Amino acid sequence: MGFIGGSITEDGRSAHNWPEPVTRWFAETFPRTRIVVENAAIGATGSDLAVFRAERDLIERECDLIFVEFAVNDYLTASEPRMRAREGLLRKLLADGRSELVLVYTYSQRMYEAMSRKEVPGSIAEFEQLAEHYGISSVWAGRHAWEEVAKGRMTWDEWLPDGLHPTHRGSLSYGQCVIALLERELTTTLPAAAPHAAAPDADSDTDAPNPLDRANLPSRALPPAFNPHHWERTKLVPFEEVQLEGPWTIRRAAALMPRVDRLLSTSAIGAKLSFSFSGRGLVLIFDFGKKSAEFVYRLDGGDAVAVSRDRPDWCLDGGWLRPYWIADELPAGRHHIELEVVHGNREDCRGTDFHLGMIGILK
């Protein structure tokens, strides 16, 4: 069982986000089944990063059921790129026919105006288009919590006092909404894996069949794409293929940056890198923060582009896995990029750390 999304879903130290009650429901409902959880959610990230992580973090883990929660973190991304990224992610997860998907829509304060008019926020409405096209179940947990507040079952500050991150009570509300969907759709279609089945014999060390396992079922053909420009075909460029000039290191990053194996790092202004690639898009994914350097790049020998990224107040010195898109609609063929590290030359840029976590290519 897998989860992917933002901070509302990630497996934090507090261990109270909505995947917890959902996981406990599975363990209680199917006591003879070994429940293995892969929580691949990362705070402050969206579908545009998830599409490059899907293989390693979920598909290679052979998850039978995957919950996708990006309606909040994709909210400020323009409609076309977020739809391309979302569809690419969903097609990746559905491609081998193993995984069932559930789309989970939570809440941020930006959705308030639309919901107060009983409208569906645009980020959710677009996800619903994909859900209908691919036959994916969805659950609007944010609306469930909103209605609990309206009925007086929960106060707003018990739900999400900062307008985004739910408390224990708010997470439980989200979880209960997801569980209600599972009770309707899962337990009613799995008579062989009846809830609260008898425990195995004491001498037995075998697990009961996984009620979600589709490994022996025939593959399902994907329908034609909803958006022909979706981002299903991606590739990561190994750091070994990058040409370096100056003091660079490649180092293990697990302790500093979860979900990233290694970082290509320097703190030297003037350090350079370059590489060639074939594809229609290029994204650089950074361990980013207020101590991060900026850079200047040239693509295919064109004019120099100076990058200057914002650093919100909540941004720490590092630890934000942040994509920067160089291009996503390049002509077919071979391309080349040259990059030089520079100081940000702005008040909120407090260092020259250049930590590159991934190089992603759209095919």
C-alpha positions in Angstrom: 0.0 0.0 0.0 1.5 3.3 -1.0 0.9 7.0 -0.4 2.2 10.0 -2.3 1.4 13.7 -1.8 2.6 16.7 0.2 3.0 17.5 3.9 -0.6 16.7 4.7 0.2 13.1 3.7 3.8 12.6 4.5 4.9 10.2 7.3 6.2 12.8 9.8 7.6 12.4 13.3 4.2 13.2 14.8 2.7 10.2 13.0 -0.8 11.7 13.0 -1.5 12.4 9.4 -4.5 10.8 7.7 -2.6 7.8 6.3 -2.2 6.6 10.0 -5.9 5.9 10.7 -6.3 4.4 7.2 -3.4 2.1 7.8 -4.7 1.0 11.1 -8.1 0.3 9.6 -6.5 -2.1 7.1 -4.6 -3.8 9.9 -7.8 -4.2 11.9 -10.0 -5.2 9.0 -7.6 -7.7 7.4 -5.7 -9.2 10.4 -4.4 -12.2 8.5 -2.9 -10.0 5.8 0.6 -8.5 6.1 0.2 -4.8 5.6 3.3 -3.2 4.1 3.2 0.6 3.8 5.3 2.8 1.5 4.7 6.5 2.3 6.4 8.4 -0.4 4.9 11.8 0.3 7.2 14.8 0.6 6.1 18.2 2.0 6.0 21.2 -0.4 6.2 19.0 -3.5 3.7 18.5 -6.3 2.9 16.2 -9.2 5.7 17.6 -11.3 8.2 16.1 -8.9 6.2 12.9 -8.2 6.2 11.9 -11.8 10.0 11.5 -11.6 9.9 9.6 -8.3 7.1 7.2 -9.1 9.2 4.3 -10.3 11.7 4.2 -7.4 9.4 5.2 -4.6 6.2 3.3 -5.5 6.2 1.2 -8.7 9.3 -0.8 -7.8 7.8 -1.4 -4.4 4.9 -3.2 -6.1 2.1 -1.4 -4.2 -1.3 -2.9 -4.8 -3.2 0.2 -3.7 -1.9 3.8 -4.0 -3.4 7.0 -2.6 -2.5 10.2 -4.5 -2.9 13.5 -2.7 -1.8 16.6 -4.8 -4.9 18.8 -5.2 -3.5 21.2 -2.6 0.2 21.3 -3.6 -0.6 21.6 -7.3 -3.0 24.5 -6.6 -0.8 27.4 -7.7 0.6 25.5 -10.7 -0.9 26.6 -14.0 -3.6 24.3 -15.4 -1.7 22.9 -18.4 1.5 21.8 -16.7 -0.2 20.4 -13.7 -2.6 18.3 -15.9 0.4 17.0 -17.9 2.2 16.1 -14.7 -0.8 14.5 -13.0 -1.8 12.4 -16.0 1.8 11.3 -16.5 1.9 10.2 -12.8 -1.4 8.3 -13.0 -0.4 6.6 -16.3 2.9 5.5 -14.7 1.1 4.0 -11.7 -1.5 2.3 -13.7 0.7 1.0 -16.5 1.5 -2.5 -15.3 -2.0 -3.2 -14.0 -0.9 -4.0 -10.5 -2.0 -1.0 -8.6 -5.5 0.3 -7.8 -5.5 4.1 -7.2 -7.5 6.4 -5.0 -7.3 10.2 -5.4 -7.7 12.0 -2.1 -8.5 15.7 -2.1 -7.7 17.6 1.1 -8.0 21.3 1.8 -6.1 24.6 1.8 -7.5 28.1 2.6 -7.2 29.0 -1.1 -10.2 26.7 -1.7 -12.4 28.7 0.7 -14.1 31.0 -1.7 -15.1 28.3 -4.2 -16.3 25.9 -1.6 -18.3 28.6 0.2 -20.2 29.1 -3.1 -20.7 25.3 -3.2 -18.3 25.1 -6.2 -15.5 22.7 -6.9 -12.1 24.3 -6.7 -10.3 24.1 -10.1 -7.4 21.9 -8.9 -10.0 19.3 -7.7 -12.2 19.7 -10.8 -9.3 18.9 -13.1 -8.3 15.9 -11.0 -11.9 14.6 -11.4 -11.6 14.8 -15.1 -8.7 12.4 -15.0 -10.5 10.2 -12.4 -13.5 9.8 -14.7 -11.3 9.2 -17.8 -9.2 6.4 -16.1 -12.0 5.0 -13.9 -10.2 5.9 -10.7 -12.0 6.3 -7.3 -11.7 9.6 -5.5 -12.7 11.0 -2.2 -13.1 14.7 -1.2 -11.8 14.5 2.4 -11.6 18.3 2.6 -15.3 18.7 2.0 -16.0 16.0 4.6 -14.1 18.0 7.2 -15.7 21.2 6.1 -19.2 19.6 6.6 -18.1 18.4 10.0 -17.3 22.0 11.0 -20.6 23.1 9.6 -22.5 20.5 11.7 -20.6 21.5 14.8 -18.9 18.2 15.2 -15.4 19.9 15.0 -14.2 23.4 15.4 -12.1 25.1 12.7 -9.0 25.3 14.9 -9.5 21.6 15.7 -9.4 21.0 11.9 -6.5 23.1 10.6 -5.5 26.2 12.6 -3.0 27.4 10.0 -5.4 26.9 7.1 -3.4 24.0 5.6 -2.0 21.4 8.0 -4.6 19.5 10.0 -4.3 18.6 13.7 -4.8 15.1 15.0 -8.6 15.7 14.9 -8.5 17.1 11.4 -6.3 14.2 10.1 -8.8 11.8 11.7 -11.6 13.4 9.8 -9.7 13.0 6.5 -8.9 9.4 7.4 -12.5 8.5 8.4 -13.6 9.9 5.0 -11.1 7.7 3.2 -12.1 4.7 5.3 -15.8 5.2 4.4 -14.8 5.0 0.7 -12.9 1.8 1.4 -15.7 0.2 3.3 -18.0 0.9 0.4 -15.7 -0.1 -2.4 -13.3 -2.6 -1.0 -14.9 -4.8 1.6 -18.1 -5.2 -0.5 -16.1 -6.6 -3.4 -13.8 -9.0 -1.5 -15.9 -11.7 0.0 -12.9 -14.1 0.2 -11.0 -11.6 2.4 -13.8 -11.0 4.9 -13.2 -8.3 7.5 -12.2 -9.6 10.9 -11.4 -13.0 9.6 -10.3 -15.6 12.1 -6.7 -15.4 13.1 -4.3 -18.1 11.7 -3.4 -21.1 13.8 -0.7 -20.5 16.3 1.6 -23.0 14.4 1.0 -21.3 11.1 3.6 -18.8 9.8 2.0 -18.1 6.5 0.2 -14.9 5.7 -3.3 -14.7 4.4 -3.7 -13.7 0.7 -3.4 -10.0 0.2 -7.0 -8.7 -0.5 -5.5 -6.0 -2.8 -3.1 -8.2 -4.8 -3.6 -7.9 -8.5 -0.4 -9.8 -9.5 -2.3 -12.7 -10.9 -5.0 -10.8 -12.6 -4.9 -9.8 -16.3 -3.4 -6.4 -17.2 -5.8 -3.6 -18.0 -5.1 -1.6 -21.1 -4.8 2.1 -20.5 -7.3 4.3 -22.4 -6.0 6.9 -24.9 -4.4 9.9 -23.2 -6.7 12.7 -22.0 -3.9 15.2 -22.8 -1.5 13.9 -25.5 1.3 16.0 -24.0 1.2 14.2 -20.7 4.5 13.5 -18.8 4.5 9.7 -18.6 7.8 9.1 -20.3 10.6 10.4 -18.1 14.3 9.7 -17.4 16.8 10.6 -14.8 20.3 11.6 -15.9 23.1 9.9 -13.9 25.5 12.4 -12.3 28.3 10.4 -13.9 27.2 11.7 -17.3 27.6 15.4 -16.2 30.8 17.2 -17.1 32.1 19.3 -14.1 34.5 22.2 -13.8 35.6 23.3 -10.3 35.3 21.7 -6.9 32.3 19.4 -7.0 31.4 16.3 -4.9 28.8 13.5 -5.2 27.6 12.5 -1.7 25.0 10.3 -0.1 22.0 12.4 0.9 19.7 10.1 2.9 20.4 11.8 6.2 19.9 15.3 4.7 17.3 14.8 2.0 14.8 11.9 2.3 13.8 10.3 -1.1 17.1 11.4 -2.7 19.9 8.9 -3.0 22.8 11.4 -3.8 23.5 15.1 -4.2 25.8 16.7 -6.7 27.2 19.5 -4.6 29.4 22.6 -4.6 29.6 25.9 -2.7 32.0 27.5 -5.1 30.9 30.6 -7.0 31.9 30.0 -10.6 31.7 26.2 -10.5 30.3 24.9 -13.8 28.5 21.8 -15.1 27.3 20.8 -18.5 25.6 17.8 -20.2 23.7 16.8 -23.3 20.4 15.0 -23.4 17.6 13.9 -25.8 14.1 14.9 -24.9 11.4 17.6 -24.9 11.9 18.8 -21.4 14.5 19.3 -18.7 14.0 19.8 -15.0 16.7 20.3 -12.2 15.6 19.2 -8.8 17.4 20.8 -5.8 17.8 20.5 -2.1 16.8 24.2 -1.8 16.7 26.8 1.0 17.8 30.2 2.0 21.5 29.2 1.9 21.1 28.0 -1.7 23.1 29.5 -4.5 21.6 30.6 -7.8 22.8 29.9 -11.3 23.1 31.1 -14.8 22.5 28.7 -17.7 22.6 28.5 -21.5 20.5 26.0 -23.4 21.7 25.0 -26.9 24.1 27.9 -27.0 21.3 30.5 -26.5 21.3 33.6 -24.4 22.3 33.3 -20.8 19.4 33.0 -18.3 19.9 34.2 -14.7 17.8 32.3 -12.2 16.4 34.0 -9.2 14.0 31.9 -7.1 11.8 33.1 -4.3 12.4 32.0 -0.7 9.2 32.0 1.3 9.3 32.8 5.0 8.7 29.1 5.9 11.7 28.1 3.8 14.6 26.9 6.0 18.3 27.0 5.1 17.8 23.8 3.1 15.8 20.6 2.9 13.1 21.7 0.3 13.1 19.3 -2.6 12.3 21.9 -5.3 12.2 21.5 -9.1 13.3 24.2 -11.5 12.0 23.7 -15.1 14.5 24.7 -17.8 12.0 23.8 -20.6 9.1 21.4 -21.2 8.4 22.0 -25.0 11.7 21.6 -26.7 11.9 20.3 -30.3 12.8 16.7 -30.9 16.5 16.0 -31.0 19.7 16.4 -29.0 20.1 19.4 -26.6 23.0 20.7 -24.5 23.0 22.8 -21.3 25.8 24.7 -19.6 25.4 26.1 -16.1 27.5 28.3 -13.7 26.9 28.7 -10.0 26.5 32.3 -8.8 25.4 34.0 -5.5 21.8 35.0 -5.5 22.7 38.6 -4.8 19.5 39.2 -2.8 18.7 39.7 0.9 17.0 36.4 1.4 19.9 34.4 -0.2 22.3 33.6 2.7 24.8 31.2 1.1 26.1 29.5 -2.0 25.1 25.9 -1.4 24.3 24.2 -4.7 22.9 20.8 -4.0 21.4 19.1 -7.1 19.3 16.0 -6.2 18.0 14.9 -9.6 18.2 15.8 -13.3 15.0 14.9 -15.0 14.2 14.5 -18.7 10.8 14.5 -20.4 10.9 12.1 -23.4 
